[in-house]
Amino acid sequence: MDGNFSPASISAVVLLLTVALSSSAAFLEPYDLLYDNAVQAFYSSDYENVVRYMEGALSSCREVRRTKVRCRLRCQDQHPFDDTFSDLRFFDVVLRRAGCMNKCIEEKLGTQSVHKVSEDVVQDFNRRIPYNYLQLAYKKLKQPDKAAAAAHTYFQANPEHVEMGENLEQYKDLEGVNEDHFVDREARPHQHSFTAAVLLYVKGDYEGAIILFEEALAEYYEADVECRALCQGPQRFEGHDHLRYRYSLHELVSDHFTQVLHCEHECVRDLATRPGRLSPMENYLPLHYDYLQFAYFQSKLEIFNMLEEALQCALTYLLFHEGDEFMTENVDYYRDVLGHDGEPREKAAWYLRRHKQELELLLIGSKTMGVEFTEGVSGPLLYDGVQLVQNSVALNGTQRVLLDHVISEEECAELRHLAHVVTLAGDGYRGRMSPHTPNEKFEGATVLKTLQYGYEGRVPMKSARLFYDISERARRIIESYFLLNSTLHFSYTHLVCRTAITGRQDHRNDLSHPIHADNCLLDPQANECWKEPPAYTYRDYSALLYLNGDFEGGEFIFTEMDAKTVTASVKPRCGRMVGFSSGGENPHGVKAVTSGQRCAVALWFTLDPLFRELERLQADEVIQALDTQSVWGQGLNINPKDEL
């Protein structure tokens, strides 16, 4: 068949499409068509129609989902599987359900084929791409309150989107925009209530927390039912050639219900996973009952009624974690005070019976891979003159240390001079001169690049070698102090300076480096740190060796998981080094450098040899060659390419 079509054939196609759409004209417009119209309007700078079509697309998408859930649940109730199970009865129920659902959905939406959308569009809506268009359109239309809401909604599912984060900061400073405008328009009710309940619990408002935790539980079970209802529709059979699909009716039905069961199996994980995250919140559902048992215990309202509820919630928690020592002690206490036993909540017991296998995958407690923390015990510092300033206890945290005199004043001066020659703006930050704040300039250099400069005679080889040697000194100190029973490898080594930009320091309220963790994605709202890409999940320990203190600002800070409560502050100075484990137990950042230049050697380490720094291995070969004098007279082959 060639690619040419006659005018008659084109007219026929157009007529068919017109008839199909006109027959559904009284029903809902397809959200993929509205989405496409919105995108076209955006590139035509027609921002009013961007808002019109995009809001319509979002509304249509929600209505399609609601209709499918309502119809599938109604048809399941009307056509249940009974106890007298047989092939004919089974197929009769399956066909009646299918007919019921098709009729119900088409009565509400029109022809179902019109509402079939591509996987690309589905993914765009899952990633909240429409809200990116909306925030730009509302901004152009000078509606900053709506732009702020759209930006916030998008950012919740895309927390690594740097530009959107900057936009949100700008919206906060605009007149007419207040905190109430930063709402997540796609917030899932059960997660929203749970987060709000935790905030009240932390503040000590136990009565308010109880109300919201109970709401969160009801919404969770409702969301679970809806999730499973959405699994009842047509399934994708990956790897199957539909044109050659010649299986029997039993095999077809079996394949379909296998896909349905797989989809339902994912509901427990989906309900515990926040937008933009790959990993679910551990222990999510049982955690509601843990919070509730203590909140009921702390409540001052009708003490015995509250203790009855506390006992019931504690027993419910034990359904999920049988034999948990702490909760068992609570149960014993509640029984003693009340003088009688209780029963776990029936809803949770029923849910666990139905979905035990799915839940068990999420009830495994977190385990630290490769690192065992030994608080209160530390190893030798290895080098004369190195002084312990503060340990983990003094720094109000876990696996933290502050040391002085790791290097001398002369070594600091030599490395700072080296930095002024070899560092380039944006090096190590994908070429971005100001990766964390527009108010400072960042410059950096790697060990291998510095050795390249030394070989070319652009800096003294002695200075290049010093950078290599002091980073090895820092590695050995961290490995020894934290009593690691396996080798600590370099993951990345960076000589970095950050400089305050003149004229941009007035009224600064940002940080030089925002609060983060080094091997996981910090989520202060959820009080979690997600160990998943794009985080450097293989990093185990971190260290910062400071080269100077003659600047204003720039203090290194540790915080709580909320990214707000500062637990310790470190003022940089020559020879001072702060070391810590790289996980969510150590959120940290850097206060704004408001005057001068702050230089340091930043080091990240891993216990996994598979993730050793490639440039460091190449640098090791260069140093070995220098030490054996094999380079003289035959040249030195250094690859200066940054492999990271």
C-alpha positions in Angstrom: 0.0 0.0 0.0 1.4 3.4 -0.9 1.1 6.5 1.3 -1.4 8.4 -1.0 -5.0 8.8 -0.1 -7.8 10.1 -2.4 -9.9 13.2 -1.3 -12.9 10.8 -1.1 -11.2 8.6 1.4 -10.0 11.5 3.5 -13.6 12.9 3.5 -14.9 9.5 4.6 -12.5 9.4 7.5 -13.4 12.9 8.6 -17.1 12.1 8.4 -16.6 9.0 10.6 -14.7 11.0 13.2 -17.3 13.7 13.1 -20.1 11.2 13.6 -18.2 9.5 16.5 -17.5 12.7 18.3 -21.0 14.2 17.7 -22.6 11.0 19.1 -20.6 11.7 22.3 -21.1 15.5 22.1 -23.5 15.4 25.0 -21.0 13.5 27.1 -17.5 14.3 28.4 -14.8 15.6 26.1 -11.8 13.3 26.0 -9.0 14.6 28.2 -6.2 13.8 25.7 -7.9 16.0 23.1 -8.3 18.8 25.6 -4.7 18.4 26.7 -3.4 18.5 23.0 -5.5 21.7 22.5 -3.9 23.3 25.6 -0.4 22.5 24.5 -1.1 23.9 21.0 -2.5 27.1 22.6 0.6 27.3 24.8 3.0 27.4 21.9 0.7 30.0 20.2 1.0 32.1 23.4 -2.8 31.9 23.8 -2.7 31.6 27.6 -6.4 32.0 28.2 -7.1 28.9 26.1 -4.2 27.1 27.8 -6.0 27.6 31.1 -9.4 26.7 29.6 -8.3 23.5 27.9 -5.9 22.3 30.5 -8.3 22.8 33.4 -10.9 21.0 31.2 -8.5 18.2 30.6 -7.8 17.7 34.3 -11.5 17.8 35.1 -12.2 15.3 32.4 -9.5 13.0 33.6 -10.9 13.0 37.1 -14.4 12.4 35.9 -13.4 9.4 33.8 -11.7 7.9 36.8 -14.7 8.5 39.1 -17.1 7.1 36.6 -15.0 3.9 36.1 -14.8 3.4 39.8 -18.5 3.9 40.5 -19.6 1.7 37.6 -17.2 -1.1 38.4 -18.2 -1.2 42.0 -21.9 -1.1 41.2 -21.6 -3.9 38.7 -19.6 -6.0 41.1 -22.3 -5.7 43.7 -25.0 -6.5 41.1 -23.2 -9.5 39.8 -21.3 -11.2 42.6 -19.5 -14.6 42.4 -21.6 -17.0 44.5 -20.5 -20.0 46.5 -21.8 -22.5 43.9 -18.8 -22.0 41.6 -18.8 -23.6 38.2 -17.3 -22.8 34.8 -20.7 -21.8 33.3 -21.6 -19.7 36.4 -18.2 -18.1 36.4 -18.3 -17.1 32.7 -21.9 -15.9 33.1 -20.9 -13.5 35.9 -17.8 -12.3 34.0 -19.9 -11.5 30.9 -22.7 -9.9 32.9 -20.3 -7.7 34.8 -18.6 -6.7 31.5 -21.9 -5.8 29.9 -23.0 -3.9 33.0 -19.8 -1.9 33.2 -19.8 -1.0 29.5 -23.4 0.2 29.6 -22.9 2.2 32.8 -19.7 3.9 31.6 -21.1 4.7 28.2 -24.2 6.2 29.8 -22.0 8.6 31.7 -19.1 9.3 29.3 -20.3 8.3 25.8 -18.5 5.9 23.5 -15.6 4.4 25.5 -13.2 4.3 22.5 -13.2 8.1 22.4 -11.7 8.1 25.9 -8.9 5.8 25.2 -5.6 7.7 25.6 -2.0 6.9 24.8 0.5 5.7 27.4 2.4 9.0 26.8 -0.5 11.1 27.9 -1.2 8.8 30.9 2.4 9.3 32.0 2.2 13.1 31.5 -0.8 13.2 33.8 0.9 10.9 36.3 3.9 13.2 36.4 1.6 16.3 36.7 3.0 17.9 33.5 -0.3 19.8 32.9 0.4 21.8 36.1 3.7 23.0 34.6 1.9 24.5 31.7 -0.8 25.9 34.0 1.7 27.7 36.3 3.3 29.4 33.3 -0.1 30.3 31.8 -1.4 31.7 35.1 1.8 33.7 35.5 1.4 35.3 32.1 -2.2 36.1 32.9 -1.1 37.8 36.1 -2.9 35.4 38.4 0.0 34.6 40.8 -2.2 32.8 43.4 -3.3 30.2 40.9 0.2 30.0 39.4 1.5 29.3 42.9 -1.0 26.5 43.4 -0.1 24.9 40.1 3.6 25.3 40.7 3.3 23.7 44.1 1.2 20.8 42.8 3.8 20.1 40.1 6.7 20.4 42.5 5.2 17.8 44.9 5.7 15.1 42.2 8.9 16.6 40.8 10.9 17.7 43.8 14.2 17.6 41.9 13.0 20.2 39.3 15.3 23.1 40.1 13.6 25.7 38.0 10.2 25.0 39.6 11.8 25.3 43.0 13.1 28.7 42.1 9.7 29.7 40.8 8.1 28.8 44.1 10.5 31.0 46.0 9.6 33.9 43.7 5.9 33.4 44.2 6.4 33.5 47.9 7.7 37.1 47.6 4.8 38.3 45.3 2.1 40.6 46.6 -1.2 38.9 46.9 0.3 35.4 47.4 0.1 33.9 50.8 0.9 30.5 52.4 -2.7 29.3 51.8 -2.2 29.5 48.1 0.5 26.8 48.1 -1.9 23.8 47.9 -1.4 20.4 46.3 -4.4 20.2 44.0 -3.8 16.5 43.4 -3.2 15.6 47.1 -4.5 12.1 47.9 -6.9 12.5 50.8 -5.5 9.7 52.9 -2.0 10.9 52.6 -3.0 14.6 53.2 -4.9 13.7 56.4 -2.0 11.5 57.6 0.6 14.2 57.1 -1.7 16.8 58.8 -2.3 14.4 61.7 1.4 13.8 62.2 2.0 17.6 62.4 -0.6 17.9 65.1 0.7 14.9 67.0 4.2 16.4 67.0 2.8 19.7 68.4 1.1 17.7 71.2 -2.5 18.3 69.9 -3.5 14.7 70.5 -7.3 15.3 70.2 -6.8 17.0 66.8 -4.4 14.3 65.7 -6.9 11.5 66.6 -9.6 13.1 64.4 -7.3 13.3 61.4 -5.7 9.9 61.9 -9.2 8.3 62.0 -10.1 10.2 58.8 -6.9 9.1 57.2 -7.7 5.4 58.0 -11.2 5.7 56.5 -9.8 7.4 53.4 -7.1 4.8 53.1 -9.6 1.9 53.0 -11.8 3.8 50.6 -8.8 4.5 48.3 -7.8 0.8 48.4 -11.3 -0.1 47.2 -11.1 2.4 44.4 -7.6 1.3 43.3 -8.8 -2.3 43.0 -11.9 -1.3 41.1 -9.7 0.5 38.6 -7.8 -2.7 38.1 -10.9 -4.4 36.7 -10.7 -2.9 33.2 -8.9 -4.0 30.1 -5.3 -5.1 30.7 -2.1 -4.7 28.6 -0.5 -8.0 27.6 3.1 -7.1 27.2 5.0 -9.3 24.8 1.9 -10.7 23.2 1.3 -10.5 19.4 -2.4 -9.8 19.3 -2.7 -10.7 15.6 -1.3 -14.2 16.4 -3.0 -14.6 19.7 -4.7 -18.0 19.4 -5.2 -19.2 23.0 -8.3 -20.9 24.3 -11.0 -19.0 26.2 -9.8 -20.4 29.5 -6.3 -19.2 28.8 -7.5 -15.7 27.7 -9.5 -15.3 30.9 -6.6 -16.7 33.0 -4.2 -14.2 31.4 -6.6 -11.3 32.0 -7.2 -12.1 35.7 -3.5 -12.7 36.3 -2.9 -9.1 35.1 -5.8 -7.9 37.3 -4.3 -9.7 40.4 -0.9 -8.1 39.6 -2.5 -4.7 39.4 -4.4 -5.2 42.7 -1.2 -6.5 44.3 0.4 -3.1 43.6 -2.4 -1.1 45.3 -0.9 -1.5 48.8 2.4 -0.2 47.5 0.7 2.6 45.5 -1.3 3.9 48.5 1.9 4.2 50.6 3.9 5.9 47.9 4.0 9.7 47.7 3.9 11.6 44.4 7.3 11.6 42.7 8.7 8.8 44.8 9.6 5.3 43.8 9.6 3.8 47.2 6.6 3.4 49.6 6.6 4.8 53.1 7.7 1.9 55.3 5.1 0.5 57.7 2.6 3.0 56.4 -0.8 1.5 57.4 0.3 0.0 60.8 1.9 3.4 61.7 -1.6 4.9 61.8 -2.5 2.5 64.7 0.8 3.2 66.4 0.2 6.9 66.4 -3.4 6.5 67.5 -2.7 4.2 70.5 -0.3 6.8 72.0 -2.6 9.8 71.0 -5.6 8.1 72.7 -3.4 7.3 75.8 -2.3 11.0 76.0 -5.8 12.4 75.4 -7.4 14.0 78.5 -11.0 13.3 77.3 -12.9 10.6 79.2 -9.8 8.7 80.3 -11.2 5.2 80.3 -12.9 5.5 76.9 -9.6 6.8 75.5 -7.7 3.8 77.1 -10.2 1.4 75.5 -9.4 2.9 72.1 -5.7 2.9 72.9 -5.8 -0.8 73.7 -7.8 -1.6 70.6 -5.3 0.3 68.4 -2.3 -1.3 70.1 -3.8 -4.8 69.5 -4.5 -3.8 65.9 -0.8 -2.8 65.5 0.2 -6.3 66.8 -1.8 -7.9 64.0 0.7 -6.4 61.6 3.8 -6.9 63.8 3.1 -9.9 66.0 5.3 -10.0 69.1 6.6 -6.4 68.8 8.2 -5.9 72.3 7.4 -2.3 72.7 3.7 -2.6 71.7 3.3 -5.7 73.7 4.3 -3.8 76.8 1.8 -1.1 76.0 -1.0 -3.7 75.6 -0.1 -5.2 79.0 -0.2 -1.7 80.6 -3.6 -0.9 79.1 -5.0 -4.2 80.2 -3.8 -3.7 83.8 -5.3 -0.2 84.0 -8.7 -1.2 82.4 -8.9 -4.6 84.2 -9.9 -6.4 81.0 -8.7 -7.4 77.5 -9.8 -5.9 74.2 -10.1 -6.8 70.5 -8.3 -5.4 67.5 -10.3 -3.4 65.0 -12.3 -5.6 62.7 -11.7 -3.5 59.6 -8.0 -3.9 59.9 -8.3 -7.6 60.7 -10.4 -8.2 57.7 -8.0 -6.2 55.5 -5.0 -8.1 56.7 -6.7 -11.5 56.1 -7.5 -10.4 52.5 -4.2 -8.8 51.6 -1.6 -10.3 54.0 0.9 -11.2 51.3 0.8 -7.8 49.7 1.2 -6.1 53.1 4.1 -8.3 54.3 6.3 -6.9 51.5 5.9 -3.4 53.1 6.1 -4.4 56.7 9.8 -5.3 56.7 11.7 -2.7 58.8 14.5 -0.7 57.3 17.9 -2.2 57.4 21.2 -0.4 57.1 23.1 -1.9 54.3 26.9 -2.2 54.7 27.1 0.1 57.8 26.6 -0.7 61.4 26.6 2.3 63.6 28.5 2.0 66.9 27.5 5.2 68.8 29.7 6.1 71.8 32.7 4.2 70.5 35.3 5.7 68.2 38.6 4.7 66.7 42.0 6.5 66.7 42.6 9.6 64.6 45.9 8.2 63.2 47.8 11.5 62.7 49.6 13.5 65.3 48.0 16.9 66.1 44.5 16.0 64.8 42.1 17.1 67.6 38.6 15.8 68.4 36.4 18.9 68.9 32.9 17.4 69.1 31.5 13.9 68.8 28.0 12.7 67.8 26.6 13.5 71.2 28.0 17.1 71.2 26.7 17.6 67.7 23.2 16.4 68.7 23.0 13.6 66.2 24.2 10.2 64.9 27.5 9.3 63.3 28.9 12.8 63.3 32.4 14.2 64.2 34.1 17.5 64.2 38.0 17.6 64.0 40.6 20.4 64.0 44.2 20.5 62.7 43.7 17.9 60.0 46.0 20.0 57.9 48.3 22.9 58.7 48.0 26.6 57.9 50.7 26.2 55.3 48.8 23.4 53.6 45.6 25.4 53.6 47.4 28.4 52.0 48.9 26.2 49.3 45.6 24.5 48.5 43.8 27.8 48.3 46.4 29.1 45.9 45.9 25.9 43.9 42.2 26.4 43.9 42.6 29.9 42.4 44.4 28.4 39.4 42.7 25.1 38.7 39.0 25.6 39.6 36.5 26.4 36.9 33.0 27.9 37.4 30.5 25.2 37.3 33.0 22.3 37.4 31.3 19.4 39.2 27.8 21.1 38.8 27.1 20.1 35.2 28.5 23.5 34.1 26.1 25.6 36.2 28.0 28.5 37.8 25.3 29.0 40.4 23.8 25.6 41.0 22.3 26.2 44.4 21.7 29.9 44.6 22.0 32.8 42.1 23.8 34.9 44.8 27.0 32.9 44.8 29.5 31.6 42.2 30.7 28.0 42.5 34.1 26.8 41.2 35.6 23.3 41.4 38.3 20.9 40.4 38.9 17.1 40.7 42.1 15.4 41.7 42.8 14.1 38.2 42.3 17.5 36.6 44.7 19.0 39.2 47.4 16.4 38.4 46.9 17.2 34.7 47.7 20.8 35.5 50.7 19.7 37.5 52.1 17.6 34.6 51.5 20.5 32.2 53.5 22.8 34.5 50.5 25.1 35.1 50.7 24.5 38.8 53.5 23.0 40.9 53.3 19.2 40.9 53.9 19.4 44.7 50.6 21.3 45.1 48.7 18.9 42.9 50.2 16.0 44.9 49.1 17.7 48.2 45.5 17.7 47.1 45.7 14.0 46.5 47.5 13.3 49.7 45.3 15.3 52.1 42.2 13.7 50.6 43.7 10.3 51.4 44.5 11.5 54.9 40.8 12.5 55.4 39.6 9.1 54.1 41.8 7.2 56.5 40.7 9.3 59.5 37.0 8.8 58.7 37.5 5.1 58.2 39.3 4.8 61.5 37.2 7.1 63.6 33.9 5.4 62.7 35.5 1.9 63.2 34.5 0.7 59.8 35.3 -3.0 59.3 35.6 -2.7 55.6 37.6 -0.4 53.2 36.1 3.0 52.6 36.5 4.0 48.9 36.4 7.4 47.3 33.1 8.1 45.6 33.9 11.7 44.6 36.6 14.2 45.5 36.1 17.9 44.8 38.1 21.0 45.6 35.4 23.7 45.6 35.1 27.4 46.4 31.9 29.4 46.6 32.1 33.2 46.3 29.5 35.8 47.4 28.5 37.8 44.3 28.7 41.6 45.0 25.4 43.4 44.8 23.3 40.4 45.4 23.6 40.0 49.2 21.0 42.5 50.4 17.9 40.9 52.1 19.1 37.3 51.3 16.9 34.6 52.9 18.3 31.6 51.0 21.0 29.1 51.8 24.3 28.6 50.0 23.4 24.9 49.8 19.8 23.9 50.6 19.2 21.2 53.3 19.7 17.7 51.9 21.1 14.3 52.6 23.9 12.8 50.6 22.5 9.4 49.7 18.7 9.8 49.7 16.0 12.3 48.7 15.0 14.3 51.7 11.2 14.7 52.1 10.6 16.9 55.1 6.8 16.8 54.7 6.7 13.0 55.0 9.6 13.0 57.5 11.3 10.5 55.2 14.5 10.3 53.1 13.9 8.2 50.0 16.9 6.1 49.0 16.3 6.0 45.3 17.5 7.7 42.1 18.5 10.4 41.4 20.1 10.3 44.8 23.6 8.9 45.1 22.3 5.9 47.0 25.7 4.2 47.2 27.4 6.9 49.3 28.0 5.9 52.9 30.1 8.6 54.5 30.8 12.3 53.7 33.4 14.8 54.9 34.2 18.5 54.4 37.8 19.7 55.0 37.9 23.5 55.3 40.7 25.6 53.9 39.8 29.0 55.4 37.5 31.0 57.6 38.0 34.6 56.4 34.5 35.1 55.0 31.1 36.0 56.3 28.3 33.5 56.7 28.9 30.0 55.3 28.3 28.0 58.4 27.7 24.3 57.9 24.5 23.2 59.7 22.9 19.9 60.6 19.1 19.8 60.9 16.2 17.5 61.9 14.4 15.7 59.2 12.1 18.7 58.9 14.9 20.6 57.2 14.2 23.6 59.6 15.3 22.7 63.1 19.0 23.2 63.4 20.7 20.7 65.6 24.3 21.8 65.2 26.3 24.5 63.5 29.9 24.4 62.4 32.0 27.6 61.6 34.6 26.7 59.0 38.3 27.5 59.5 41.6 26.2 58.2 42.2 22.5 59.0 38.7 21.9 60.4 36.9 18.8 59.1 33.3 17.6 59.7 32.5 14.0 58.9 29.2 12.1 59.0 27.3 9.2 57.6 25.5 10.1 54.4 22.0 9.0 55.1 18.7 10.6 56.2 20.0 10.6 59.8 22.2 13.6 58.9 20.3 16.3 56.9 22.7 19.2 56.4 23.2 22.4 54.4 25.3 25.6 54.2 24.2 29.1 55.3 24.6 31.9 52.8 28.1 33.1 52.1 27.4 36.9 52.2 31.0 38.2 51.8 34.3 36.7 50.6 35.1 33.2 49.4 34.7 29.9 51.2 37.0 27.0 50.0 36.9 23.3 51.1 37.8 19.8 50.0 34.5 18.0 49.7 34.7 14.2 50.0 32.1 11.4 49.5 32.9 7.8 50.3 31.4 4.4 49.6 31.8 0.9 51.1 30.9 -0.6 47.7 34.0 -1.0 45.5 31.7 -1.1 42.4 31.1 2.6 42.9 34.6 3.8 43.3 35.4 7.1 41.7 36.8 6.5 38.3 39.0 9.7 38.2 40.4 8.6 41.6 41.5 5.3 40.2 43.1 7.1 37.3 44.8 9.5 39.7 46.1 6.5 41.7 47.8 5.2 38.6 49.4 8.6 38.0 50.7 8.8 41.5 52.0 5.3 41.3 53.8 6.1 38.1 55.3 9.2 39.7 56.4 7.3 42.7 58.2 4.6 40.6 59.8 7.3 38.4 58.4 5.5 35.3 57.1 8.6 33.8 60.4 10.4 33.2 61.4 10.5 29.6 58.3 8.8 28.2 55.5 11.3 29.0 52.4 10.9 31.1 49.1 9.9 29.6 46.3 11.5 31.7 42.7 11.5 30.6 41.3 14.8 31.9 37.7 14.0 31.0 35.3 14.2 34.0 33.7 10.7 34.0 31.3 11.5 36.7 
